Amino acid sequence: MYSTSLLTIMMVSIMNLFSISQQSQDLAALGLKIQQQENLISITSAEESITLAKEKFSVVFNLKRDDDVAQKYYSARLIADIDPDIFKQFEAEKSFEEVPSLALGTSMAGPKDAPYNCIFFHDQAHHYIFYSSEEEKRANLINKENEMLQLSFDIQHYCMQDFEVNISNSNFEQIFFVFFIDKNLNEIVDEGEFVKLEINFE
């Protein structure tokens, strides 16, 4: 009886370690980094808090290239707000329709040939970030290797309704991001596909 219980505990521990290791690998594959001037911060866990100067910064990440033949099109989604409650929306195994900021019709319109002009704060909408070509993109291409792209987009201005403000002139001490890539295109929020990021300004 004792040996059976011990074996069960060991198996559960091994499975948990495997799950954590797989999640870490999945998060590492996102290649998510925050760059501000020469400072490059790698985001390696599903929930992180970082500190930046109150000035322009860039979000750097990896995204799979579109496959026109198979009709597979990849994108990153960014949800931004000044309220950390947006984090509560994101739990593994939720479908898009169960997440208020990912449901049908919540993608915020932006230019198809350039990144968003500013970051909108909204708990029921998301920025839809893609790169198909230099003519159709919402991110800047840094590097291209085989089927993987390294992309970036700058964050310099905030928008709330009709109000736009430069980061350096804002009075926000914190903002909250959820960064998400549906890597397997199953319209499910899976472990290793999203990061909850708290950004503190000094």
N, C-alpha and C positions, 0 to 999 in steps of 0.2 A: 504493500500500500504506500509506504513511505517513498520507495524508489519510483513508483508510478507518478506520485505527486511531484517529485523532484524533476522527473523527466518532462512533465507537463510545463513546469515553471521554466525549465531551460529552453523548451521549444518556443514558448511564448516570448521569452527574452530574445531569442535568436530572430524570431519573426519581427519583433519590434525594432531591433537593430537594423534588419534588412530594410524595413519600411522607412526608417529615418535616413539610412544611407541612400536609398532610392530617391527620396524627396530632396536630399542635399544635391544629388547629381542632377535632378531635374531643375532645381533652382540655379545651379551653376550653369546649366545649358542656356538659361535666359540671358546670361552675360550682363545682368543689370548693373549699371554703374551710374553714379552721379558725379559729374565733373564741374568744377568751378575753378576757372583759371588753371593753375597747375595741380590743383588738388583733385585726385581721382579716388572716389570711395566705392569699393565693391560691395554690393548687397548680396549677402550669402545665406540669409535665413528668411523665413516666411514673414517675420515681424521684426522690423528694425527701427531704431531712432537715430537720426544723425543731426549734426549741427553744421549750419552754413552761415557765411556772411550774407547780409541782406543785399544781394545783388544777383545779377543774371547767373543761371546755371544750366547745364545740359543733362538730359537723360540719355544714356547710351545703352543699347541692348542688341541682342541677336534675334533675327527673325528668319524663318525659312523662306526660300524663294518660292514664288507662285509657280504652280504647275498647270499651265494652260491646257495641256492634253488631258490630264485627269480632272481638270476643273477644280483644283484645290487652291484656294486663295487665303493667304495668311495675313494677320494683322495683330497689332498690339492695341490694348484698350487701357485708357487712363481715366480714373475717376478721381476728382480732386474736390476737397471741401475744407472749410475751416472748422468743421465739427467731426470729431473722431467716430461718431456714430456710423459713418459710412463703413467702418471696419466690420460692423455687426452683420452687414448684408452678405459678407463673403465667408462661406463655410464650404468645405469639400462636399462634393456630390450634389450640390444644388444645380438645378437647370437654369438656363438663362432667364426663363419666365418667372423663376422664383426670386430673382435678384432685381430689385427695382431699377438699378442703374444699368442693367444689361438687357432688360426686356425689349421686345420688338418696338422700334420707333424711338429708342432713347439715344441713338447716335447723333451727336451734334454736328451739324453741317459745317464744313470748312472747305477751303480751296482744294481742288484735286491736284494742283500742280505746285503746292507749297505747304509747309507746316502751318498749323493754326497760328493766327496773329497773337493770340493770348490764351491763357489758361482760364477756363470757366469753372467757377465753383458751383457744383450742383450735385445733390445726393440722388437724383433720379435721371442722370444722363451721363454719357461717357464720350471721351475723345476717341475717335477711330483712326488709328495711325497705321499707314501702310506704305509700301514702296513697290511699285510695279516697274517704273522707269523714271528717267529724269523729267518726263512730260507728265507722268501721273504718280504723285507721291505726296505724303504728308510727313516725311522724315528725310533727313539728309543721309546719303550713303557715305560711310567711312571706309568700308572694306567689303569685298565680295570674294568668297572662297567656296568653290563647289556649289552646294545648294544652300549655303548659309550667307546671310547678309549681316553686317554690323552697321547699325543705324544710330542716328542721334536726332534729337530735336531740342531747341532752346526754349527756356522759360524765362522771360524777361518782364512780361506784363500779366496782370490778373484782370479778369473781367467778372463783374457781378451785375447781371441785368445790363443796363446801358452804361455802366460805370467801369472805366478802365484806368488802372494805375500801374506805374512802374514799381517793380519790387522794392527798389531802394527808397521809394517815397511812401511805401505802405506802412501801416501800423500793425500788421500781422506779426505776431511772435511765433506762431506755429501754423503749419498747414499739414493736411493729411492726404496721402495718395494711396490708391490701390492700383497697382500695375498688373495687368493680366494678359496672358497670351493663351488662347485656346489651341494648344499645339496639335491635338489630335482631331480638331474640328468636329467634336461631338456635341457642342453646345452645352457642355457640363463643366462646372468649375471643379477641376480636379486638383488634388494635392500636387504641389510642385509647379503649378501654372500661375500662381498669383503671389504678390508680395504686398504686405501692408506696411507703409512707410510713413513714419512721423518725421517731419522736418522742422527743426527748431532754428530760429534765426538769432544771431548775436550782433 
